[in-house]
């Protein structure tokens, strides 16, 4: 059965499927990181609220109570302002949403390759690449090095890595030593 795309185009789609999967993993790892930070921020807020309730209902000297209220309220305000200033919840939701979209794109490419291979043409491939590029541009924060290293270590040589991983100096070394030469196909000049 003849398909409407060449082997090179099929290979390109497979590369973008891999890249979308890896980007989904990166986004999900970063989402989990921010989710942990949010959880860690909420614990002191819950404790401070509980302590305030206990102090306010107890028989403590008024000056001591006033001082405790000032300290606890200041600490609460500091935690809330830091959380708000760094926009942690916004970043968390951005990475979750973008990760889901990368995953959907990967599934869409799978569907084209398995179920609709005859429906594929150069325009649909261009649309997939534009969709991938748009999602990549919507990632608002750089990925932390520890997350990048973990993904590179696990998938280098096994999957086509997105450019955000290939452009890291240390990952270039590991990618250059990769047994899969097509991983370097994203570079015009890797050095």
C-alpha positions as CSV (number, residue, x, y, z in Angstrom):
1,X,0.0,0.0,0.0
2,X,1.5,3.3,-1.1
3,X,1.5,6.3,1.3
4,X,1.3,10.0,0.4
5,X,4.6,10.7,2.1
6,X,8.2,9.8,1.6
7,X,10.3,7.8,4.0
8,X,12.2,11.0,4.9
9,X,8.8,12.7,5.8
10,X,7.8,9.6,7.8
11,X,11.2,9.8,9.6
12,X,10.6,13.5,10.3
13,X,7.2,12.7,11.8
14,X,8.8,10.1,14.1
15,X,11.4,12.6,15.2
16,X,8.7,15.1,16.1
17,X,6.7,12.4,17.9
18,X,9.7,11.6,20.0
19,X,10.4,15.3,20.6
20,X,6.8,15.9,21.7
21,X,6.9,12.9,24.1
22,X,10.2,14.2,25.6
23,X,8.8,17.8,25.9
24,X,5.7,16.3,27.6
25,X,7.9,14.5,30.1
26,X,10.0,17.7,30.7
27,X,6.8,19.7,31.3
28,X,5.3,17.0,33.6
29,X,8.5,16.8,35.6
30,X,8.6,20.5,36.1
31,X,4.9,20.6,36.9
32,X,5.6,18.0,39.7
33,X,8.5,20.1,40.9
34,X,6.3,23.2,41.2
35,X,3.5,21.1,42.7
36,X,5.9,20.0,45.4
37,X,6.9,23.6,46.1
38,X,3.3,24.7,46.4
39,X,2.7,21.8,48.9
40,X,5.8,22.9,50.9
41,X,4.5,26.5,51.0
42,X,1.1,25.5,52.1
43,X,2.3,23.5,55.2
44,X,3.8,26.5,57.0
45,X,0.6,28.5,56.2
46,X,-1.6,25.8,57.7
47,X,0.6,25.5,60.7
48,X,0.7,29.3,61.3
49,X,-3.1,29.6,61.0
50,X,-3.5,26.8,63.5
51,X,-1.0,28.3,65.9
52,X,-2.8,31.7,65.6
53,X,-6.1,30.1,66.4
54,X,-4.7,28.3,69.4
55,X,-2.9,31.4,70.7
56,X,-6.0,33.6,70.2
57,X,-8.2,31.2,72.1
58,X,-5.7,30.7,75.0
59,X,-5.1,32.7,78.2
60,X,-1.8,34.3,77.3
61,X,-0.5,37.7,78.3
62,X,-1.8,40.4,75.9
63,X,1.7,41.7,75.0
64,X,3.0,38.2,74.4
65,X,-0.1,37.5,72.2
66,X,0.4,40.7,70.3
67,X,4.1,39.9,69.6
68,X,3.2,36.3,68.5
69,X,0.5,37.7,66.2
70,X,3.0,40.1,64.6
71,X,5.6,37.5,64.1
72,X,3.2,34.9,62.7
73,X,1.3,37.3,60.5
74,X,4.6,38.7,59.1
75,X,5.9,35.2,58.3
76,X,2.6,34.4,56.6
77,X,2.7,37.6,54.6
78,X,6.3,36.9,53.6
79,X,5.5,33.4,52.4
80,X,2.4,34.5,50.5
81,X,4.3,37.4,48.8
82,X,7.2,35.2,47.8
83,X,4.8,32.7,46.3
84,X,2.9,35.4,44.5
85,X,6.1,37.2,43.3
86,X,7.6,34.1,41.8
87,X,4.2,33.1,40.3
88,X,4.7,29.5,41.3
89,X,1.1,28.5,40.7
90,X,1.0,30.1,37.3
91,X,4.2,28.4,36.3
92,X,2.8,25.1,37.6
93,X,-0.4,25.4,35.6
94,X,1.5,26.5,32.5
95,X,3.7,23.4,32.5
96,X,0.8,21.1,33.2
97,X,-1.2,22.6,30.3
98,X,1.7,22.6,27.8
99,X,2.7,19.1,28.9
100,X,-0.8,17.8,28.1
101,X,-0.7,19.6,24.7
102,X,2.6,18.0,23.8
103,X,1.2,14.6,24.8
104,X,-1.8,15.2,22.6
105,X,0.4,16.2,19.7
106,X,2.4,12.9,20.2
107,X,-0.8,11.0,20.1
108,X,-2.0,12.8,17.0
109,X,1.3,11.9,15.2
110,X,0.8,8.3,16.3
111,X,-2.7,8.3,14.9
112,X,-1.5,9.7,11.6
113,X,1.3,7.2,11.4
114,X,-0.8,4.2,12.3
115,X,-4.4,5.0,11.2
116,X,-4.2,7.8,8.6
117,X,-0.9,7.3,6.9
118,X,-2.6,7.7,3.5
119,X,-4.2,11.0,4.5
120,X,-0.8,12.6,5.3
121,X,0.8,15.1,3.0
122,X,3.3,17.9,3.2
123,X,0.8,20.4,4.5
124,X,-0.3,18.2,7.4
125,X,3.3,17.6,8.3
126,X,3.9,21.4,8.2
127,X,0.9,21.9,10.5
128,X,2.3,19.3,12.9
129,X,5.7,21.1,13.0
130,X,4.1,24.5,13.4
131,X,2.0,23.1,16.3
132,X,5.1,21.7,17.9
133,X,7.0,25.0,17.5
134,X,4.0,26.9,18.9
135,X,3.9,24.7,21.9
136,X,7.6,25.1,22.4
137,X,7.3,28.8,22.3
138,X,4.5,28.7,25.0
139,X,6.9,27.2,27.5
140,X,7.4,30.3,29.7
141,X,10.4,29.1,31.8
142,X,13.6,27.3,31.0
143,X,13.8,23.8,32.3
144,X,16.0,23.3,35.3
145,X,19.3,21.5,34.6
146,X,18.6,18.6,37.0
147,X,15.4,17.7,35.1
148,X,17.2,18.1,31.7
149,X,20.0,15.8,32.9
150,X,17.6,13.2,34.1
151,X,15.7,13.1,30.7
152,X,19.0,13.2,28.7
153,X,20.4,10.4,30.7
154,X,17.3,8.3,30.2
155,X,16.5,9.0,26.6
156,X,19.7,10.1,24.8
157,X,20.3,7.6,21.9
158,X,16.9,6.1,22.4
159,X,14.6,9.0,21.2
160,X,15.1,12.2,19.3
161,X,15.7,14.9,21.8
162,X,14.2,18.4,21.5
163,X,16.6,21.3,20.8
164,X,16.3,22.6,24.4
165,X,18.1,19.5,25.5
166,X,20.6,19.4,22.7
167,X,21.8,22.9,23.2
168,X,23.0,22.2,26.7
169,X,26.8,21.9,26.6
170,X,27.0,18.8,28.7
171,X,24.2,17.1,26.8
172,X,26.0,17.8,23.6
173,X,28.8,15.7,24.8
174,X,26.5,12.8,25.7
175,X,24.5,13.2,22.4
176,X,27.7,13.2,20.3
177,X,28.6,9.9,21.9
178,X,25.1,8.6,21.1
179,X,24.9,5.6,18.9
180,X,22.0,7.1,16.9
181,X,23.3,9.5,14.3
182,X,19.9,11.0,13.5
183,X,19.8,12.6,16.9
184,X,22.3,15.2,15.5
185,X,20.1,15.9,12.5
186,X,18.6,18.9,14.2
187,X,21.9,20.8,14.1
188,X,23.3,22.8,11.3
189,X,26.6,23.1,13.1
190,X,26.8,21.4,16.5
191,X,30.0,23.0,17.6
